[in-house]
Amino acid sequence: MRGKEDLFYLIQKMSRSEKRYFTLDAQKSGSKGSKYLKLFQAINAMNEAYDEGKLKKKFPKNLSADKAYLYDAILRSMRDYRSSKSYAAQIKEKLLDFRYLHELGLYELCEGRLREAKDLAEELGSTNALLEINYEERRLNNDLKRKGYEQEIERLVAEKDGYLENLKVELAYLDIHNWLFPKTIRRKEFLKEEPQSKLRREFESRFDSIDSSSENLSPKAVHRKFQCLGLYYSLVQEQDLMYEYFKKTVDWWSGFPKYQE
C-alpha cells in the first residue's frame, strides 16, 4: 500500500528530461491526460515539502484515485522513456514481442525477435535473461519440430545447465559480497589480530567453496569475484592486493561496452 507522499517523492526524483517526456506523453492522451498532467504539475511545484491539504483544495474529488492513476501512468511512461536507453529493458520488450507473436502462431516472426533478445543478452552477459530466453527457445522448438528437433533440444538443455552453473557462481559471489560489505563500515575492528584472523578463516572457507575453476565464468561472476577480493584485502590491510583487484574491477568495464553505455 502506497503512502500519501510516495507520488511526491517519485516526481521530485525525476530528471528534467523525464518530466518533459511524461508531459508530452500525457498531452497525447487528450482531455484525460490533461487532467492528470495538471495534478502532476501541481505536485511538481511543491519543491520543498508535500502539502496534501493544498492538493485537496485544488482537486477536491477522487484525489486518492487520481494520485494512484498518475503514479502508474508515470511508471508506464518511464518504461517507454528508458527502453531506448536500457538494454535490459530492450531484452524484456523483445521477449514480450516474442510472446505476442507466438500467441498469434507467427512462429517464424517470433523466432527472429527471440534471436535479437538472445544476442543482446549475450552482449550484456545477463545470465538471468539467457535462462528466460532458453525456456522460450525450447518452447518454440517444440512448436516448430524442424529437422534435427531432438538434437536441438539436447543442445538447449545443455546450454541451460551451463547458464544455471554460471548463475550459481554469480549468486555465491554475491553472497560473499553481501557478507563482506557491512564489515567495511566496522573496518577498525579488523585491525586487531583476533577479529582479522577469524575474518581470514571465514573468507577462505566461503571463497574456496565456490567452484569457479571454469574458464568460462559469466561476466557478472568475474566482476563480482574481483569486487569480493578487493573488499577482503581492504579489510585485512593488504593494500597492494586491494588496489590490484579494485583496478581489475574497473578494467572489467572496458570489455563490455554495453555496460558502459
C-alpha positions as CSV (number, residue, x, y, z in Angstrom):
1,M,0.0,0.0,0.0
2,R,1.5,3.3,-1.0
3,G,1.8,6.3,1.3
4,K,0.4,9.7,0.8
5,E,3.8,11.2,-0.1
6,D,5.0,8.4,-2.5
7,L,3.9,10.2,-5.6
8,F,5.6,13.4,-4.4
9,Y,8.9,11.6,-3.9
10,L,8.7,9.9,-7.3
11,I,8.1,13.2,-9.1
12,Q,10.8,15.0,-7.2
13,K,13.3,12.3,-8.2
14,M,12.5,12.5,-11.9
15,S,15.0,14.3,-14.1
16,R,14.1,17.3,-16.2
17,S,14.2,15.2,-19.4
18,E,12.0,12.6,-17.8
19,K,9.4,15.2,-16.7
20,R,9.4,16.7,-20.2
21,Y,8.9,13.2,-21.7
22,F,6.0,12.5,-19.3
23,T,4.4,15.9,-20.1
24,L,4.5,15.2,-23.8
25,D,3.2,11.7,-23.3
26,A,0.3,13.0,-21.2
27,Q,-0.6,15.7,-23.7
28,K,-1.1,12.9,-26.4
29,S,-3.8,11.4,-24.2
30,G,-6.2,14.3,-24.8
31,S,-8.6,15.5,-22.0
32,K,-7.9,12.6,-19.7
33,G,-4.2,13.1,-19.9
34,S,-4.7,16.9,-19.4
35,K,-6.4,16.2,-16.1
36,Y,-3.6,14.1,-14.7
37,L,-1.0,16.5,-16.1
38,K,-2.4,19.3,-14.0
39,L,-2.1,17.1,-10.9
40,F,1.5,16.2,-11.9
41,Q,2.3,19.9,-12.4
42,A,0.8,20.8,-9.0
43,I,2.8,18.2,-7.2
44,N,6.0,19.0,-9.1
45,A,5.6,22.7,-8.0
46,M,5.9,21.5,-4.4
47,N,9.7,21.8,-4.3
48,E,10.4,21.5,-0.6
49,A,7.5,19.7,1.1
50,Y,4.4,17.8,0.2
51,D,1.1,19.5,1.1
52,E,-1.9,17.2,0.9
53,G,-4.3,19.9,2.1
54,K,-3.3,22.2,-0.7
55,L,-3.9,19.5,-3.3
56,K,-7.4,18.7,-1.8
57,K,-8.4,22.3,-2.3
58,K,-7.4,22.2,-5.9
59,F,-8.6,18.7,-6.7
60,P,-11.5,18.1,-4.3
61,K,-12.9,15.0,-6.0
62,N,-11.2,11.5,-6.1
63,L,-7.8,12.7,-5.2
64,S,-6.6,9.4,-3.9
65,A,-7.7,7.5,-7.0
66,D,-6.2,10.2,-9.3
67,K,-2.9,10.1,-7.5
68,A,-2.8,6.3,-7.8
69,Y,-3.6,6.6,-11.5
70,L,-0.9,9.2,-12.0
71,Y,1.7,7.1,-10.1
72,D,1.1,4.2,-12.5
73,A,0.9,6.5,-15.5
74,I,4.3,7.9,-14.7
75,L,5.9,4.5,-14.3
76,R,4.3,3.3,-17.6
77,S,5.7,6.4,-19.4
78,M,9.2,5.9,-17.8
79,R,9.3,2.3,-19.0
80,D,8.9,3.7,-22.6
81,Y,11.4,6.5,-21.9
82,R,14.0,4.2,-20.5
83,S,13.6,1.4,-23.0
84,S,15.7,3.3,-25.6
85,K,18.4,3.7,-23.0
86,S,18.3,0.5,-21.1
87,Y,19.5,-2.7,-22.8
88,A,17.9,-4.8,-20.0
89,A,14.5,-3.1,-20.8
90,Q,15.0,-3.8,-24.5
91,I,15.5,-7.5,-23.8
92,K,12.3,-7.6,-21.8
93,E,10.4,-5.8,-24.6
94,K,11.7,-8.2,-27.2
95,L,10.5,-11.1,-25.1
96,L,7.1,-9.5,-24.8
97,D,7.1,-9.1,-28.6
98,F,8.0,-12.8,-28.9
99,R,5.2,-13.9,-26.7
100,Y,2.6,-11.9,-28.5
101,L,3.8,-13.2,-31.9
102,H,3.9,-16.7,-30.5
103,E,0.3,-16.5,-29.3
104,L,-0.7,-15.5,-32.8
105,G,1.1,-18.6,-34.2
106,L,3.6,-16.5,-36.1
107,Y,6.5,-18.8,-35.3
108,E,8.9,-17.6,-37.9
109,L,8.4,-14.0,-36.9
110,C,8.7,-14.6,-33.2
111,E,11.8,-16.7,-33.7
112,G,13.6,-13.6,-35.1
113,R,12.6,-11.5,-32.1
114,L,13.9,-14.1,-29.7
115,R,17.2,-14.3,-31.6
116,E,17.5,-10.5,-31.2
117,A,16.9,-10.8,-27.4
118,K,19.4,-13.5,-27.1
119,D,22.1,-11.6,-29.0
120,L,21.6,-8.6,-26.7
121,A,21.6,-10.8,-23.5
122,E,24.9,-12.4,-24.6
123,E,26.4,-9.0,-25.2
124,L,25.4,-8.0,-21.7
125,G,26.3,-11.3,-20.2
126,S,22.9,-11.4,-18.5
127,T,22.6,-15.0,-17.2
128,N,19.0,-14.4,-15.9
129,A,17.9,-13.2,-19.3
130,L,19.6,-16.0,-21.1
131,L,17.8,-18.6,-18.9
132,E,14.5,-17.0,-19.6
133,I,15.3,-16.9,-23.4
134,N,16.4,-20.6,-23.2
135,Y,13.0,-21.5,-21.8
136,E,11.2,-19.8,-24.7
137,E,13.6,-21.3,-27.3
138,R,12.7,-24.8,-26.1
139,R,9.0,-23.9,-26.2
140,L,9.4,-22.6,-29.8
141,N,11.4,-25.7,-30.8
142,N,8.5,-27.9,-29.7
143,D,6.2,-25.9,-31.9
144,L,8.4,-25.9,-35.0
145,K,9.5,-29.5,-34.9
146,R,12.1,-29.0,-37.6
147,K,14.6,-31.5,-38.8
148,G,17.1,-32.2,-36.0
149,Y,14.5,-31.3,-33.4
150,E,15.7,-33.8,-30.8
151,Q,19.4,-32.7,-31.2
152,E,18.3,-29.1,-30.8
153,I,16.5,-29.9,-27.6
154,E,19.7,-31.6,-26.3
155,R,21.7,-28.6,-27.2
156,L,19.3,-26.2,-25.5
157,V,19.2,-28.4,-22.3
158,A,23.0,-28.4,-22.1
159,E,23.0,-24.7,-22.6
160,K,20.5,-24.3,-19.8
161,D,22.8,-26.4,-17.5
162,G,25.7,-24.0,-18.3
163,Y,23.6,-21.0,-17.5
164,L,22.4,-22.5,-14.2
165,E,26.0,-23.2,-13.2
166,N,27.0,-19.6,-14.1
167,L,24.1,-18.2,-12.1
168,K,25.0,-20.4,-9.1
169,V,28.6,-19.0,-9.1
170,E,27.3,-15.4,-9.6
171,L,25.0,-15.7,-6.6
172,A,27.7,-17.4,-4.5
173,Y,30.0,-14.4,-5.1
174,L,27.1,-12.0,-4.4
175,D,26.6,-13.8,-1.0
176,I,30.2,-13.2,-0.1
177,H,29.9,-9.6,-1.2
178,N,26.8,-9.1,0.9
179,W,28.7,-10.7,3.9
180,L,31.8,-8.5,3.4
181,F,30.3,-5.1,2.6
182,P,28.7,-4.4,6.1
183,K,32.1,-5.1,7.6
184,T,33.7,-2.2,5.8
185,I,31.6,0.1,8.0
186,R,33.3,-1.5,11.0
187,R,36.7,-1.9,9.4
188,K,38.6,-0.7,12.5
189,E,37.5,-3.9,14.3
190,F,39.7,-5.9,11.9
191,L,42.8,-4.0,12.7
192,K,43.1,-6.3,15.8
193,E,44.7,-9.7,15.3
194,E,41.9,-12.0,16.6
195,P,39.0,-10.5,14.5
196,Q,41.2,-10.3,11.5
197,S,42.3,-13.9,11.8
198,K,38.7,-15.0,12.1
199,L,37.8,-13.0,9.1
200,R,40.6,-14.6,7.0
201,R,39.4,-18.1,8.0
202,E,35.8,-17.4,7.2
203,F,36.6,-15.7,3.9
204,E,38.8,-18.5,2.8
205,S,36.2,-21.1,3.7
206,R,33.5,-19.3,1.8
207,F,35.6,-18.4,-1.2
208,D,37.2,-21.8,-1.6
209,S,33.8,-23.4,-1.5
210,I,32.8,-21.8,-4.8
211,D,33.6,-23.9,-7.8
212,S,34.9,-21.2,-10.1
213,S,37.5,-23.4,-11.8
214,S,35.8,-23.0,-15.2
215,E,37.5,-20.6,-17.6
216,N,34.0,-19.6,-18.9
217,L,32.8,-17.8,-15.8
218,S,30.0,-15.4,-16.7
219,P,31.0,-11.7,-16.9
220,K,29.0,-10.8,-13.8
221,A,30.6,-13.6,-11.9
222,V,34.1,-12.3,-12.8
223,H,33.1,-8.8,-11.9
224,R,31.7,-9.8,-8.5
225,K,34.7,-12.0,-7.8
226,F,37.0,-9.0,-8.3
227,Q,34.8,-6.9,-6.0
228,C,34.9,-9.5,-3.3
229,L,38.7,-9.8,-3.4
230,G,39.1,-6.0,-3.3
231,L,36.8,-5.7,-0.3
232,Y,38.5,-8.6,1.5
233,Y,42.0,-7.3,1.0
234,S,41.0,-3.8,2.1
235,L,39.7,-5.3,5.4
236,V,42.8,-7.3,6.1
237,Q,45.1,-4.3,5.3
238,E,46.8,-5.8,2.2
239,Q,46.9,-2.6,0.2
240,D,48.7,-3.8,-2.9
241,L,46.3,-6.6,-3.5
242,M,43.3,-4.3,-2.7
243,Y,44.4,-1.9,-5.4
244,E,45.1,-4.8,-7.8
245,Y,41.6,-6.2,-7.5
246,F,39.8,-2.9,-7.5
247,K,41.7,-2.0,-10.6
248,K,40.6,-5.2,-12.2
249,T,37.0,-4.4,-11.2
250,V,37.3,-1.0,-13.1
251,D,39.2,-2.5,-16.0
252,W,36.5,-5.2,-16.4
253,W,34.2,-2.5,-17.8
254,S,36.4,-1.9,-20.9
255,G,35.5,-5.3,-22.2
256,F,31.7,-4.7,-22.0
257,P,30.7,-1.6,-24.0
258,K,27.0,-2.3,-23.4
259,Y,27.6,-1.9,-19.7
260,Q,29.5,1.3,-20.3
261,E,26.6,2.7,-22.3
